[in-house]
Amino acid sequence: MAGVRFAGAVKRFGKTAVIKGLDLEIRDREFMVLVGPSGCGKSTALRMVAGLEEISEGEILIGDKVVNDLPPKDRDIAMVFQSYALYPHMTVRENLAFGLKIRKLPPAEIDALVNEAAQLLDIADLLGRKPRQLSGGQRQRVAVGRAIVRKPAVFLFDEPLSNLDAKLRVQMRAEISKLQQRLQTTTIYVTHDQVEAMTMGHRVAVLKDGNLMQVGTPLELYERPANVFVGGFLGTPPMNFIRAAVADGGAKLTAAKVDLPVPASLRGVTAGRDGRGVVVGVRPENLLAGGKAPRGESVTLSAEAEIVEPLGHEVIVHGRVGDDLLVAAVDPHRAPALGARFDLVVELEALHLFDAETERRLEA
């Protein structure tokens, strides 16, 4: 097994840098998820580890070995792509065995490795079929199995579930997580889906425009986002943001048409910042409606329900408060009617405060 480390890694295409000095360590046996919007550089970073993209500056290490100049076949990695890339004329068994035959392993060892992977992925009864005879989920299992049989030091997954329907994606992400726990292989998993990132990763690295925004456990990123981008990117529905200014010696946040008192727990953050701009972040679950009791200090705002989205277990309500449209996750039995005015209670101790200029999290 081996960890992976990006040390000042840069990737340019012509004069355009798509990875800008990435420093990131993936620990041995860790499941690391790289997440971010399209074009943020996450797949490029993965391809640099695989040796499919040349590194422009810096180093990439697998274990304690710098692999910048190593060809892909010598890096002890296995990659699963977004497209299944199965050989259509070969059976499942032949697809699984193909890479092992190229490496000239003995036939008995190939059979043992293929059978082991097939049992692990529950595709033993599919070994005689061709890819066209398989469902999307079965094809993805075969693609994963082709990586498993190699027993690499590092697994690389490049958005492997993008082509599956919603129900199958949930099933497959659980299976991939269980597989990594069982095999204990260092894994780097790329996705643009923040739900996949939060549910699968031991740690999550959030990228934007080729820069690393934050890395940490899913709970760390959710509860203490380092900046406005991370706060807004992780969470469904996303975090609400209100632009405000600090007033009254740090005791109040003044927005266009709403004032929020600063709870005692956050006074250390706002102290000495009178007149300075802040971005106030509040997650939908910390906006309450229908008389639900708040936790800790709170303030009640008057809102008008502009959009009401029933989801069964909860209702997403978009409430107009002054110039701001705030999204709340509400109990379905407490939700306001469309167009109705309702009380929106803000749990003040759950507020996140960011600097208006740098958009970085404010700490005491």
ABEGO torsion letter per residue (X at the ends): XBBBBBBGBBBBBEABBABBGBBBBBBBGBBBBBBEBBGAGAAAAAAAAAGABBBABEBBBBEABBAAABBAAAAGBBBBBABAGBBAABBAAAAAAAAAAAAGBBAAAAAAAAAAAAAAAGAAAAAABBAAABBAAAAAAAAAAAAAAAGBABBBBBGAAAABBAAAAAAAAAAAAAAAAAAGBBBBBBBABAAAAAAABABBBBBBGGBBABBEBAAAAAABBABAAAAAABEOBBBBBBBBBBBGGGABBBBAABBBBBBAAAAAAABGABGBBBBBBBBAAABBBGGBBBBEBBBBBBBBBABBBBAGABBBBBBBBEABBBBBBBBAAABBBBGBBBBBBBBAAABBBBBAAAGBBBBX
